[in-house]
Amino acid sequence: MNVDKRNKLLFLSALVMIALVMTACAPLTAIANLPFLNSETKNNAPNVAVETVPQSPQNSNSALTVDPVSVAALEGTLGDIYRQVNPSVVNIQVTTKVDVNLPSFGENHPPVPDVASALGSGFVWDSAGHIVTNNHVVADATSIDVVFNDGTSYPAELVGTDVDSDLAVIKVDAPADHLKPVVVADSKDVQVGDLAIAIGNPYGLGGTMTVGIISALGRSLQSDNTTVTGSYTIPDIIQTDAAINPGNSGGVLLNAGGQVIGVTAAIESPVRANVGIGFVIPSDIVLNVVPELISKGTYEHSYLGISGGTLQPAMADAMNLDHNQRGILVSTVTKGSPAEKAGLKGSDKAIQIQGVDVNVGGDIITAINGQPTPTFDDLVSYLASSTKPGDTVTLDILRNGKTMQVKATLEARPASNQPQPPTSAFASGSAYLGITGGSLVPEIAKAMNLDSNQSGVLVVAIAKDSPASEAGLQGSTETITINGQEIKIGGDVITKINDTSVDGIQSLRQELSKYAPGDKVTLTILRDGKEITVEVTLAEKP
């Protein structure tokens, strides 16, 4: 047995022994054909013998003996990985401008600063000084500083960002001996149960390493590209229980060979601290996006141009399909999009399922280039990982119960098709209405069974105790998916304020700026497709 395989054997043996000690299992004399922790040796694992303390029926819960050599091998392996990779992981310190709008507390109180600082992590991509991190770490930064593991600090410039994958590249002019690029592995080889090692900068504590396993694969994560109701979905997210905390964002998740399998991005926690559920952007997406950010500063995502969702059994029943038919039901097809050019058809009738209007009757996409698409996430995943703008894909679809194929040539996702971020509908110094919403776009209008040319402001949320709340305005109640983005729809659509038409969020803000707190205005709104008027007494901005 060579040294490398022997070390892997000792490493795995230690993990098995520690698990047995913790659970006080019954005697175990041999474990055959256990896989090793990296892909190179998974198919060549020898039998592994595990020595235990002899047990008698009277003492079946006796403690097991742990070979100190195996424990030392485990510690040594983790230590080797840390020493190899930690110099490549950096702390990122950013400064951003903030919009300070707090009530005055008198002359004796100091002024509130208009800048804020934040911390994140990153890692060296190449010897030219490019460093990869999360978009949300450096978004809106007015200054960026990179601190290496030896404490030296260098200013960084922003090279490129992609909010839809939550990735960004910055660059430092640092000495060559500080620029030690990481080795990136193929995240397609990752399996649930594999060892997972995170290194980053939680709470500013640089060089922190935590260890866990891969808990799940194929999760989805909303990016910070917030639209009228949601955000673009990042597919194929890796879930791990290795401790990830605020400040880890942009750091690395490693396999047992010390190779990067993803970029730590987010946690699921009710307390904004680790509870064992961390999310990681897979290295396959990183390998696609980062080179484009370095060369162009941006990344173009493949665009098909449909809205829809995963076919549910009740929808299949309503369309006279097999109850267990899987696929993606196309709700609407964007005008001028690759989907329209390919001849895809959207839903043409609405039914009620559990009291909710659902559009049915459209094409059902069952596969793309031969890869099954049982859920909408599967389609988003394939488009993100396996295609680029200009590629022609073959879609297997069901139309009126018949199987057929169509070809679509993908395009870059057009910025004009991206709904604007939700924004408060007031300008500084103006009267206050108390809604969050965005400009109505054709895709959302169609999904709400409105004319595709209908303009206005879709109300997404209503502030508590606001003028809008007191007047009875209604926010959005239903979530749909448009081009991989989760969108909330169904709220009131404001089309006029008094006699002036409102064609979007900016015109609503402009009109509100003409009024003072206490003024009464009449809003014309569309609710469930019907036009009504509502009188609102505007207030001071809280």
C-alpha positions as CSV (number, residue, x, y, z in Angstrom):
1,M,0.0,0.0,0.0
2,N,1.4,3.4,-1.0
3,V,1.7,6.2,1.6
4,D,-1.2,8.2,0.0
5,K,-3.6,5.3,0.2
6,R,-2.5,4.4,3.7
7,N,-3.1,8.0,4.9
8,K,-6.6,7.9,3.4
9,L,-7.2,4.5,5.1
10,L,-6.1,5.9,8.4
11,F,-8.2,9.0,7.9
12,L,-11.4,7.0,7.2
13,S,-10.7,4.5,10.0
14,A,-10.5,7.3,12.5
15,L,-13.8,8.7,11.3
16,V,-15.4,5.3,11.7
17,M,-13.8,4.7,15.1
18,I,-14.9,8.1,16.4
19,A,-18.5,7.5,15.2
20,L,-18.5,4.1,17.0
21,V,-17.2,5.6,20.3
22,M,-19.9,8.3,20.2
23,T,-22.8,5.9,19.6
24,A,-21.5,3.0,21.7
25,C,-22.4,0.5,19.0
26,A,-22.4,-3.3,19.2
27,P,-19.0,-4.9,18.3
28,L,-17.9,-4.4,14.7
29,T,-15.1,-6.6,13.5
30,A,-14.8,-5.6,9.8
31,I,-16.2,-3.2,7.3
32,A,-15.8,-4.2,3.7
33,N,-15.6,-2.1,0.6
34,L,-16.0,1.3,2.2
35,P,-15.5,4.2,-0.3
36,F,-12.8,6.7,0.4
37,L,-13.4,10.4,0.6
38,N,-12.2,11.5,-2.8
39,S,-13.3,10.5,-6.3
40,E,-9.9,9.0,-7.4
41,T,-10.1,6.1,-5.0
42,K,-13.8,5.5,-4.5
43,N,-13.8,2.5,-6.8
44,N,-10.6,1.0,-5.4
45,A,-11.3,0.8,-1.6
46,P,-9.8,-2.1,0.2
47,N,-11.4,-3.9,3.1
48,V,-11.0,-2.0,6.3
49,A,-10.6,-3.8,9.6
50,V,-11.7,-2.0,12.8
51,E,-10.5,-3.3,16.1
52,T,-12.8,-3.1,19.0
53,V,-12.7,-4.0,22.7
54,P,-13.9,-7.5,23.3
55,Q,-17.4,-7.4,24.8
56,S,-19.4,-9.8,26.9
57,P,-23.2,-10.1,27.2
58,Q,-22.9,-8.5,30.6
59,N,-21.0,-5.5,29.2
60,S,-22.4,-4.9,25.8
61,N,-22.0,-1.1,26.0
62,S,-18.3,-1.1,26.8
63,A,-16.3,1.7,25.4
64,L,-14.4,1.1,22.2
65,T,-10.6,1.5,21.8
66,V,-9.6,4.3,19.5
67,D,-6.2,3.9,17.8
68,P,-4.2,7.1,18.6
69,V,-2.4,6.6,15.3
70,S,-5.6,6.9,13.4
71,V,-6.7,10.0,15.3
72,A,-3.3,11.5,14.6
73,A,-3.7,10.7,10.9
74,L,-7.1,12.5,10.9
75,E,-5.7,15.5,12.7
76,G,-2.7,15.5,10.4
77,T,-4.8,15.3,7.2
78,L,-7.0,18.2,8.3
79,G,-3.9,20.2,9.4
80,D,-2.3,19.6,6.0
81,I,-5.3,20.8,4.2
82,Y,-5.5,24.0,6.3
83,R,-1.8,24.7,5.8
84,Q,-2.2,24.2,2.1
85,V,-5.3,26.3,1.5
86,N,-5.5,28.9,4.2
87,P,-2.9,31.2,2.6
88,S,-5.2,31.3,-0.4
89,V,-8.2,32.5,1.6
90,V,-8.5,36.2,2.3
91,N,-10.5,38.5,4.5
92,I,-12.4,41.2,2.6
93,Q,-13.2,44.5,4.3
94,V,-15.6,46.8,2.4
95,T,-16.9,50.3,3.1
96,T,-20.3,51.4,1.7
97,K,-22.3,54.5,1.8
98,V,-25.6,54.3,3.6
99,D,-28.7,56.4,3.3
100,V,-29.2,57.8,6.8
101,N,-32.7,58.8,7.4
102,L,-33.2,58.7,11.1
103,P,-35.3,61.1,13.3
104,S,-33.4,63.9,15.0
105,F,-32.6,63.5,18.7
106,G,-31.4,67.1,19.3
107,E,-28.1,68.9,19.3
108,N,-26.6,66.8,22.1
109,H,-26.5,63.7,20.0
110,P,-23.6,63.1,17.6
111,P,-24.4,62.9,13.9
112,V,-25.0,59.4,12.4
113,P,-22.2,58.4,10.0
114,D,-23.1,58.0,6.4
115,V,-20.7,55.1,5.8
116,A,-20.8,51.5,7.0
117,S,-18.3,48.7,7.0
118,A,-18.7,45.0,6.4
119,L,-16.6,41.8,6.3
120,G,-16.5,38.9,4.0
121,S,-14.2,36.2,2.6
122,G,-12.6,35.5,-0.7
123,F,-9.9,33.3,-2.3
124,V,-7.1,33.7,-4.7
125,W,-8.1,32.6,-8.2
126,D,-4.8,33.1,-10.2
127,S,-1.3,34.6,-9.9
128,A,-2.5,37.8,-11.6
129,G,-4.2,38.8,-8.3
130,H,-7.8,38.0,-9.1
131,I,-9.8,37.1,-6.1
132,V,-13.3,35.5,-6.1
133,T,-16.0,36.3,-3.6
134,N,-19.7,36.8,-3.4
135,N,-21.4,39.6,-5.2
136,H,-23.3,40.5,-2.0
137,V,-20.0,41.0,-0.2
138,V,-18.7,43.8,-2.5
139,A,-22.0,45.1,-3.9
140,D,-22.2,48.9,-3.6
141,A,-18.7,49.1,-2.0
142,T,-17.0,52.4,-2.1
143,S,-13.7,50.8,-1.0
144,I,-12.4,47.3,-0.8
145,D,-9.4,46.0,1.2
146,V,-8.0,42.5,1.1
147,V,-6.2,41.1,4.1
148,F,-4.0,38.0,3.7
149,N,-3.4,35.3,6.3
150,D,-0.1,37.0,7.4
151,G,-2.0,40.2,8.2
152,T,-0.8,42.3,5.2
153,S,-3.5,44.4,3.5
154,Y,-3.9,45.6,0.0
155,P,-6.6,47.8,-1.7
156,A,-8.6,46.0,-4.3
157,E,-10.5,47.1,-7.4
158,L,-13.8,45.6,-8.6
159,V,-13.3,43.6,-11.8
160,G,-16.7,42.1,-12.4
161,T,-20.0,41.0,-10.7
162,D,-22.9,38.8,-11.5
163,V,-25.8,39.2,-9.1
164,D,-27.7,36.3,-10.6
165,S,-25.0,33.8,-9.5
166,D,-23.9,35.9,-6.5
167,L,-20.3,35.9,-7.6
168,A,-17.8,38.7,-8.0
169,V,-14.2,39.1,-8.9
170,I,-11.9,41.7,-7.4
171,K,-8.1,42.3,-8.0
172,V,-5.2,43.2,-5.9
173,D,-1.7,44.3,-6.7
174,A,0.1,42.0,-4.2
175,P,3.5,40.3,-4.2
176,A,3.7,37.0,-6.0
177,D,4.4,35.1,-2.8
178,H,0.9,36.1,-1.5
179,L,-0.9,34.9,-4.6
180,K,-1.4,31.2,-4.2
181,P,-4.3,30.1,-6.4
182,V,-6.7,27.4,-5.1
183,V,-7.3,24.1,-7.0
184,V,-10.9,23.8,-8.1
185,A,-12.6,20.4,-8.3
186,D,-15.6,19.3,-10.3
187,S,-18.7,19.7,-8.1
188,K,-20.5,17.1,-10.2
189,D,-18.4,14.5,-8.3
190,V,-19.7,15.6,-4.9
191,Q,-21.9,13.2,-3.1
192,V,-24.0,13.4,0.0
193,G,-22.0,12.2,3.0
194,D,-18.6,13.4,1.6
195,L,-16.3,15.3,3.9
196,A,-16.8,19.1,3.7
197,I,-14.3,21.7,5.0
198,A,-15.0,25.4,5.2
199,I,-12.3,28.1,5.6
200,G,-13.3,31.8,5.9
201,N,-13.6,34.9,8.0
202,P,-16.7,34.4,10.3
203,Y,-17.3,37.5,12.4
204,G,-13.9,38.8,11.3
205,L,-12.1,35.8,12.8
206,G,-9.7,35.2,9.9
207,G,-8.4,31.7,9.0
208,T,-11.3,29.8,10.7
209,M,-11.7,26.2,9.5
210,T,-14.8,24.1,10.2
211,V,-15.5,20.6,9.3
212,G,-18.7,18.7,8.4
213,I,-20.3,16.7,5.6
214,I,-22.2,17.3,2.4
215,S,-25.8,17.3,3.7
216,A,-27.8,17.6,0.5
217,L,-27.4,18.4,-3.2
218,G,-29.6,20.2,-5.8
219,R,-30.9,22.9,-3.5
220,S,-31.9,26.3,-5.0
221,L,-31.0,29.7,-3.6
222,Q,-32.4,33.1,-4.4
223,S,-29.9,35.7,-5.4
224,D,-29.8,39.3,-4.4
225,N,-31.3,40.3,-7.8
226,T,-34.6,41.1,-6.2
227,T,-37.4,41.7,-8.7
228,V,-40.9,42.9,-8.2
229,T,-41.5,39.9,-6.0
230,G,-38.6,37.7,-5.7
231,S,-35.2,36.9,-7.2
232,Y,-33.3,34.8,-9.8
233,T,-32.8,31.3,-8.6
234,I,-29.2,29.9,-8.3
235,P,-29.5,26.2,-9.0
236,D,-27.5,23.1,-7.9
237,I,-26.7,24.6,-4.5
238,I,-24.7,22.4,-2.1
239,Q,-26.0,22.1,1.5
240,T,-23.5,21.4,4.3
241,D,-23.5,21.2,8.1
242,A,-19.9,22.6,8.3
243,A,-20.3,25.7,10.4
244,I,-20.9,28.8,8.3
245,N,-21.5,32.2,9.9
246,P,-21.8,35.8,8.9
247,G,-18.4,36.7,7.4
248,N,-17.9,33.3,5.8
249,S,-19.6,34.6,2.6
250,G,-17.2,34.2,-0.3
251,G,-15.0,31.7,1.4
252,V,-14.2,28.1,0.2
253,L,-15.8,24.7,0.8
254,L,-13.3,22.0,0.2
255,N,-13.3,18.3,-0.4
256,A,-11.0,15.8,1.4
257,G,-8.3,16.6,-1.1
258,G,-8.2,20.3,-0.2
259,Q,-9.8,21.2,-3.5
260,V,-12.6,23.9,-3.8
261,I,-16.0,22.4,-4.5
262,G,-17.9,25.6,-3.9
263,V,-18.2,29.2,-2.6
264,T,-19.9,29.6,0.8
265,A,-22.8,32.0,0.3
266,A,-25.6,31.8,2.8
267,I,-27.1,30.1,5.9
268,E,-30.6,29.1,6.9
269,S,-31.1,30.2,10.4
270,P,-33.7,32.0,12.6
271,V,-30.9,33.6,14.6
272,R,-28.5,34.8,11.9
273,A,-25.9,32.3,13.2
274,N,-25.0,28.8,12.2
275,V,-27.5,26.0,13.0
276,G,-26.0,23.4,10.7
277,I,-27.6,24.5,7.4
278,G,-25.2,26.3,5.1
279,F,-25.5,26.8,1.3
280,V,-22.7,26.8,-1.1
281,I,-22.5,27.9,-4.8
282,P,-21.1,24.8,-6.7
283,S,-17.7,25.0,-8.4
284,D,-19.3,24.1,-11.7
285,I,-21.1,27.5,-11.7
286,V,-18.0,29.2,-10.5
287,L,-15.9,27.8,-13.3
288,N,-18.4,29.1,-15.8
289,V,-18.9,32.5,-14.4
290,V,-15.5,33.7,-13.1
291,P,-13.5,33.5,-16.4
292,E,-16.2,35.7,-18.0
293,L,-16.1,38.2,-15.1
294,I,-12.4,38.5,-15.5
295,S,-12.5,39.0,-19.3
296,K,-15.7,41.0,-19.7
297,G,-16.8,42.2,-16.3
298,T,-20.2,40.6,-16.7
299,Y,-21.8,37.2,-17.3
300,E,-24.5,36.4,-19.8
301,H,-27.1,33.9,-18.6
302,S,-29.0,31.7,-21.1
303,Y,-32.5,32.9,-21.7
304,L,-35.4,30.9,-23.0
305,G,-38.3,33.3,-22.3
306,I,-41.0,31.4,-20.6
307,S,-42.9,31.6,-17.3
308,G,-44.3,28.5,-15.7
309,G,-43.9,26.0,-13.0
310,T,-43.6,22.3,-12.1
311,L,-46.6,20.3,-13.3
312,Q,-48.7,19.2,-10.3
313,P,-51.1,16.2,-10.3
314,A,-54.2,18.4,-10.1
315,M,-53.0,20.3,-13.2
316,A,-52.3,17.0,-15.0
317,D,-55.8,15.8,-14.2
318,A,-57.3,19.1,-15.5
319,M,-55.4,18.6,-18.8
320,N,-56.5,15.0,-19.2
321,L,-52.9,13.7,-18.7
322,D,-51.6,10.9,-16.6
323,H,-52.0,11.8,-13.0
324,N,-48.3,11.2,-12.4
325,Q,-47.0,13.0,-15.5
326,R,-43.9,15.1,-14.7
327,G,-42.6,18.2,-16.4
328,I,-42.8,22.0,-16.6
329,L,-46.1,23.6,-17.5
330,V,-45.5,26.7,-19.7
331,S,-47.8,29.5,-18.5
332,T,-46.7,32.3,-20.7
333,V,-44.2,32.8,-23.6
334,T,-42.5,36.1,-23.8
335,K,-43.0,38.0,-27.1
336,G,-39.9,37.9,-29.3
337,S,-38.1,35.4,-27.0
338,P,-36.4,32.2,-28.1
339,A,-39.4,30.2,-26.8
340,E,-41.8,32.2,-29.0
341,K,-39.5,31.8,-32.1
342,A,-39.4,28.0,-31.4
343,G,-43.2,27.9,-31.4
344,L,-43.7,27.1,-27.7
345,K,-47.3,27.8,-26.5
346,G,-48.4,29.1,-23.2
347,S,-51.5,28.2,-21.2
348,D,-54.8,29.2,-22.7
349,K,-57.4,28.7,-19.9
350,A,-57.7,29.1,-16.2
351,I,-59.1,26.7,-13.6
352,Q,-59.5,26.8,-9.9
353,I,-57.5,24.4,-7.7
354,Q,-58.2,24.7,-4.0
355,G,-59.7,28.2,-4.6
356,V,-56.7,29.5,-6.6
357,D,-56.8,30.4,-10.3
358,V,-54.2,28.3,-12.2
359,N,-53.4,28.7,-15.8
360,V,-53.3,25.3,-17.7
361,G,-53.3,24.1,-21.3
362,G,-49.8,25.2,-22.3
363,D,-47.0,23.0,-23.5
364,I,-45.3,20.7,-21.0
365,I,-41.5,20.5,-21.2
366,T,-40.4,17.0,-20.2
367,A,-36.7,17.2,-21.3
368,I,-34.0,19.4,-22.7
369,N,-31.3,17.9,-24.9
370,G,-32.5,14.5,-23.6
371,Q,-32.2,15.4,-19.9
372,P,-35.5,14.9,-18.1
373,T,-37.0,18.1,-16.5
374,P,-39.4,16.9,-13.9
375,T,-39.3,20.3,-12.1
376,F,-38.7,23.9,-13.1
377,D,-35.5,23.8,-11.1
378,D,-34.2,21.1,-13.4
379,L,-34.6,23.3,-16.4
380,V,-32.9,26.3,-14.7
381,S,-30.1,24.0,-13.6
382,Y,-29.5,22.7,-17.1
383,L,-29.6,26.2,-18.7
384,A,-27.1,27.5,-16.1
385,S,-24.6,24.7,-16.1
386,S,-24.7,23.3,-19.6
387,T,-25.7,26.1,-22.0
388,K,-24.6,29.5,-23.2
389,P,-26.3,32.2,-25.3
390,G,-26.3,31.1,-28.9
391,D,-26.7,27.4,-28.2
392,T,-29.6,25.5,-29.8
393,V,-31.4,23.2,-27.5
394,T,-33.9,20.4,-28.2
395,L,-37.0,20.5,-26.0
396,D,-39.3,17.4,-25.6
397,I,-42.8,18.7,-25.0
398,L,-46.3,17.4,-24.6
399,R,-48.9,19.4,-26.5
400,N,-52.6,18.4,-26.3
401,G,-51.4,15.0,-25.0
402,K,-49.0,14.4,-28.0
403,T,-45.2,14.1,-27.7
404,M,-43.2,16.3,-30.0
405,Q,-39.8,18.1,-30.2
406,V,-38.9,21.7,-30.8
407,K,-35.6,23.4,-31.2
408,A,-34.9,26.8,-29.5
409,T,-31.8,29.0,-29.9
410,L,-31.0,30.6,-26.6
411,E,-30.2,34.2,-26.2
412,A,-28.6,36.3,-23.4
413,R,-31.2,37.3,-20.8
414,P,-32.2,40.9,-21.8
415,A,-32.0,43.5,-19.1
416,S,-35.3,45.0,-20.3
417,N,-37.1,41.8,-19.3
418,Q,-35.9,42.0,-15.8
419,P,-38.6,43.5,-13.5
420,Q,-37.3,46.4,-11.4
421,P,-36.5,45.8,-7.7
422,P,-39.2,46.5,-5.2
423,T,-39.0,50.1,-4.0
424,S,-40.8,52.3,-1.6
425,A,-43.3,54.5,-3.5
426,F,-42.2,57.8,-2.2
427,A,-39.4,60.3,-2.7
428,S,-37.4,62.0,-0.1
429,G,-39.4,64.9,1.4
430,S,-42.7,63.8,-0.2
431,A,-46.0,62.5,1.2
432,Y,-46.1,58.9,2.3
433,L,-48.3,56.2,0.9
434,G,-46.8,53.0,2.4
435,I,-46.4,50.4,-0.3
436,T,-43.6,48.4,-1.8
437,G,-44.0,47.5,-5.5
438,G,-42.7,47.7,-8.9
439,S,-43.6,48.5,-12.5
440,L,-45.9,46.1,-14.1
441,V,-44.2,44.2,-17.0
442,P,-45.9,42.1,-19.8
443,E,-45.0,38.7,-18.3
444,I,-46.5,39.6,-15.0
445,A,-49.5,41.2,-16.6
446,K,-50.2,38.0,-18.6
447,A,-49.8,35.9,-15.5
448,M,-52.5,38.0,-13.8
449,N,-54.8,37.6,-16.8
450,L,-54.4,41.3,-17.7
451,D,-53.7,42.7,-21.1
452,S,-49.9,42.4,-21.8
453,N,-49.8,46.1,-22.6
454,Q,-51.3,47.1,-19.2
455,S,-49.1,49.5,-17.3
456,G,-49.1,50.5,-13.7
457,V,-47.5,49.7,-10.4
458,L,-48.0,46.2,-8.9
459,V,-48.4,46.5,-5.1
460,V,-46.2,43.8,-3.5
461,A,-46.5,44.7,0.2
462,I,-48.3,47.1,2.4
463,A,-46.6,48.8,5.4
464,K,-48.4,48.3,8.6
465,D,-50.6,51.2,9.8
466,S,-49.7,53.1,6.6
467,P,-52.2,55.2,4.6
468,A,-52.3,52.4,2.0
469,S,-53.2,49.9,4.8
470,E,-55.9,52.1,6.2
471,A,-57.4,52.6,2.7
472,G,-57.6,48.9,2.2
473,L,-55.0,48.4,-0.6
474,Q,-54.0,44.8,-1.1
475,G,-50.5,43.3,-1.6
476,S,-49.5,40.3,-3.7
477,T,-50.6,36.8,-2.6
478,E,-49.4,34.3,-5.2
479,T,-45.9,33.2,-6.2
480,I,-45.1,32.1,-9.8
481,T,-41.8,31.5,-11.6
482,I,-40.8,33.7,-14.6
483,N,-37.4,32.9,-16.3
484,G,-36.2,31.2,-13.2
485,Q,-37.3,34.0,-10.9
486,E,-39.9,33.6,-8.2
487,I,-42.4,36.4,-8.6
488,K,-45.2,37.4,-6.3
489,I,-48.3,38.5,-8.1
490,G,-52.0,39.1,-7.5
491,G,-51.8,42.5,-5.7
492,D,-53.6,45.7,-6.6
493,V,-52.3,47.5,-9.7
494,I,-52.2,51.3,-9.4
495,T,-53.0,52.9,-12.7
496,K,-53.9,56.5,-11.8
497,I,-53.4,59.0,-9.0
498,N,-56.3,61.4,-9.2
499,D,-56.6,62.0,-12.9
500,T,-53.0,61.4,-13.8
501,S,-52.0,58.0,-15.3
502,V,-49.3,56.0,-13.6
503,D,-47.2,53.8,-15.9
504,G,-44.6,52.7,-13.5
505,I,-42.9,53.1,-10.1
506,Q,-41.0,56.2,-11.1
507,S,-44.1,58.1,-12.3
508,L,-46.0,57.1,-9.1
509,R,-43.1,58.5,-7.0
510,Q,-43.1,61.7,-9.1
511,E,-46.8,62.2,-8.6
512,L,-46.6,61.6,-4.9
513,S,-43.9,64.2,-4.6
514,K,-46.4,66.8,-5.6
515,Y,-48.5,66.3,-2.5
516,A,-48.1,67.1,1.1
517,P,-48.9,65.0,4.2
518,G,-52.6,65.2,4.9
519,D,-53.7,65.6,1.3
520,K,-56.3,63.2,0.0
521,V,-55.8,61.5,-3.3
522,T,-57.9,59.1,-5.3
523,L,-56.1,56.0,-6.6
524,T,-57.5,54.1,-9.6
525,I,-56.5,50.4,-9.2
526,L,-57.1,47.1,-10.9
527,R,-58.1,44.4,-8.5
528,D,-58.9,40.9,-9.8
529,G,-59.1,42.5,-13.3
530,K,-61.8,45.0,-12.2
531,E,-61.2,48.7,-12.0
532,I,-62.1,50.4,-8.7
533,T,-61.1,53.7,-7.0
534,V,-59.8,54.1,-3.5
535,E,-59.4,57.3,-1.5
536,V,-56.2,57.7,0.5
537,T,-55.1,60.3,3.0
538,L,-51.4,60.7,2.7
539,A,-49.2,60.9,5.7
540,E,-45.7,62.0,6.7
541,K,-42.9,59.6,6.0
542,P,-42.3,57.7,9.3
